[in-house]
Amino acid sequence: MNLIACVAFVPDTATKIVIGGDGKSINETDVKYILSPYDEYGLEEALKVKESQGGTLTVISAGPERTQQGLREALARGADDAVHIDTGDGVLDSNAVAELLAAQIRTMPHDLVFFGKMGVGGDHAQTFAIVAEKLDVPHVSVVIKMEVKDGMIHAEREIEGGHEVVEAPLPCVIAAQKGLNEPRYASLKGIMAAKKKPITVRKPADLGVDPASAIRTVVAKLELPPPRPAAKILTGDPAEAAKELARLLREEAKVI
């Protein structure tokens, strides 16, 4: 089984975001980057398929130099090798990233390509579908349960108000949802082994892709949400306080 896990590295969800001077990007000073949480589910499922059915698992990520640190983490969890598509410091949209990933995947044998259902941070949820389109293979999204059997993927996915069971032939792109599995931590043995595993570095030009020409959307402006108003503490008679709370919820918060 030829397995590929595509992963992104995003600001830690506990990071306090500061907008950069250009008003279109974040200030990366003191920002810690982590494996995108939904991509962890995709990586873990790829590892489980590898363990149950054999084969090799390659992890791919497009991004700046810091991406290699994250790829080492994926290797420590059990991936066999990794490909870093070095995009420099430029900011790419989902289409440009998908163009690069698809170009790399075309050069490799692939039965299953795993993603998370979305990239946390920018909340991008298009890349996996664009990659599937460019590879001309089916994709199944928000997968919470799956089985590979007889050249087919049997998957259960979340839909509005219920679950849907689907089948698709291999090769196929899978976008993982929370609940598909419980991602593992890297063991000390895995961390030591990861130091010897190869990371192949590719430039966009090596793949015949000009990222600038593949960009379809650009960030016009980035804003933080307005600060929350100070909390109001209601005191006095409980009945009067309840009336005031109802008024505030109706007239100010507008939730009732």
N, C-alpha and C positions, 0 to 999 in steps of 0.2 A: 504494500500500500504506500503510495507516494503522497505524503501529507505536507501541507503548507499552512502556516499560521501567520497572518498579517496583523501586525500590532502597531499601536501608536503610543507615544509617551506624552503625557499631559501634566499640567501643574497639579501637585498634590491637592486633593479636595479640601484640605485644611489650610491651604495657602491663602493669605490675605492678598487679594489682587490689587495692584496699583497700575493705573493706566500710564503708558509711556508718553513722552513729550509730543509724539506725533498725533496723539489722539486716536490712533487706529490699532494699537498693539499694546500688550502689557509690558510693564517694566520687569525684566527677568532677574533683576538683582535679588539675590537670596531666595529665588523660587526653586523649590525642589520638584523634580520631575519624576513621575511614577508611570508604571504600566497602566494604560487606560483600564479601569475596572471591568468593563464589559469584555475587553479583549482577553482578560485573564480567563474568563469562562471559555472563550474560543480556544485559547492555548491549552487549557486543561483538558478539554474534550479531545483535542488532537492528540495529546499525550495518552489519553485513555484508549483511543482507537489504535494507536501505535502499540500499546502494551497488549491489547487483546488480539490484534490481527497481524502484528508485525509491520515492518516497513521502516521508512525514514521520515523524520520531521525536520523541515527547514523553516526557520522564522525569518520573516522579511519585514523591514521597516524603512520608510522614506523619511529623512529628516536631517538635521545638522549633526555635527560631530558627537554631541552628547548622546545621540541615539545609541551609540555602541555600548554605553554603560547599561542601558535597558536591555539590549540584546544579550549581553552577558548574563543578566538575570534570567532571561528566558532559557538560555542554554543551561544554566544551573538547575533549572526545574526539570530538564530532561530532553530538550531539543538537541538534535544531532549537529546542526550547523546553522549559520545565519548569513543573511545578505543585507548589507546596509547600502541603501541607495542614497548617496550623499547629495543633498539638495542645497547645501550651504545655509546661509542665513535668510534666504528668501521665504516669503510666506506664500504657500500654495493652497488653492482651494481643493474641494473634493475631486473635481474632474482631473486636475493636474496630478494629484496623488494617485488616482486610479489609473491614469495613463501610464505612470511609471511602474506601478505594481503589476499591471497587466502585461506590460512589455517584458518585465523580468520573469513573470510566471510562464509566459509563452516559451521561454528558453528551457523550461524545466518540465519533466514528467509530473503530472498532478492528477490525483484522483479526488481529493477533497481539499478545499481551500477554506480555512476558518477565519472569521472576523468576529468582533463583538458587534452587537446590534447598532451601536453608535459610539462615537468618540466623545468621551466626557471632556468638558472644557468648552470647546466650541459647539458641542452638541451636534456634530456632523453625523448624519445617518444615511448618507448617500453612497459612500465610497464602495461598499461591498457590492451594491447593485450595479454600479457603473462598471466595476471590474468584471462581474459576471456577463454583462452585456458585451464588453469588449472581447471577452474570451469565448463568447457565444456558447455559454453553458447555463443551465438552470441555477436558480438560487432559492434558498429557503431562509426566511428571516424569523426573528424572535423565537428561536428554537429552544424548547424547554426539556425535550426528550428526543433521543435519536438512536437509531440502530442501522448498521451497515450490513447488508446481507445480499448475496447473489448479484453484485454489481449495482445495487439500488440503495438509496438512502430512504429510510422510513422515519419520518420526523413528526413530532407533535409541536405545534406552535400556538402562541397566544393570539387570540383575536378578540374583538370587542364582544364581551359577554360570554366568552367560552373558549374552547380549544378546538383546533383543527388538525386533523391527521392527514399528511400528504406523503407522496412518494415521488422520487425523481431519480433518473439514472445518473451514474457517475460518468464523467467528472461533474462536480457540483460545488457551489459556493454556499457555505453555511454561516449565518449570522446568529451568534449565541445571545440568549437572554439570561438574566439572573434566574437561578433555580435549576439550570441545566446540570450543574455539578457544584462541587466545593473546591475551588482552586487550592492547590498545594503550595506549601512554602518550599523554598530551595533548601536542601540539606547541606551540611558541611561538606560531605563527599561530593555533592553536585557542584557546589561552589568551586571546589578545587579542580574538578574535572573540566569545568567550563573555561578555565584559564587556557586549556590546551585545545579547545574546540575552535575550528576556523570561522572567521567572519570575513566574507568576501565583500569588498567595497566596490560599488559600481557608481559611475557618474551618469547623469542623464544622457549625456552624449554617447556613452557606451551602449545605451539601449535605443539610440536613435530617436530620443524624445527631447524636444525643446519645451521645458516646463512653462516658460513665459507664454508661449503660443497656445498652451493647453488650458490656461487659466480662463474661466468663464465668469467668475464673480470676484469682486474685490470688496474689502471692508471700507466703507465710506466713513464710518465713525463708530467709536467704541465708548459706551457710557456705563458707569456703575449705577445700580438702582438707587433711588433716593433713600436717604437715611430714614429709618423707622422713627415715627414720633415717640416721644417719651411716654412711658406707661402711665396710665391714670389709676390712682389708688382710690377706691371708693370706701368711705367710712360712714359711721353713723348707723341709723336704724336699718336693719336688714331689708325690710320691705321697701323703704325709699331707695336703698342702694340697688335693689333688684330692678326697680323702675328706671333708675338712671342708666343701669347697664343695658337694659332693653333699648332705651332711647339712643344710646351711643352706638350700639350694634346696628340699629335701623337707620339712623340719620348720618352718622359719621363713617362707620365701617361699611355700611350698606350691605350687610351680609344676611339680613332678615327683612 
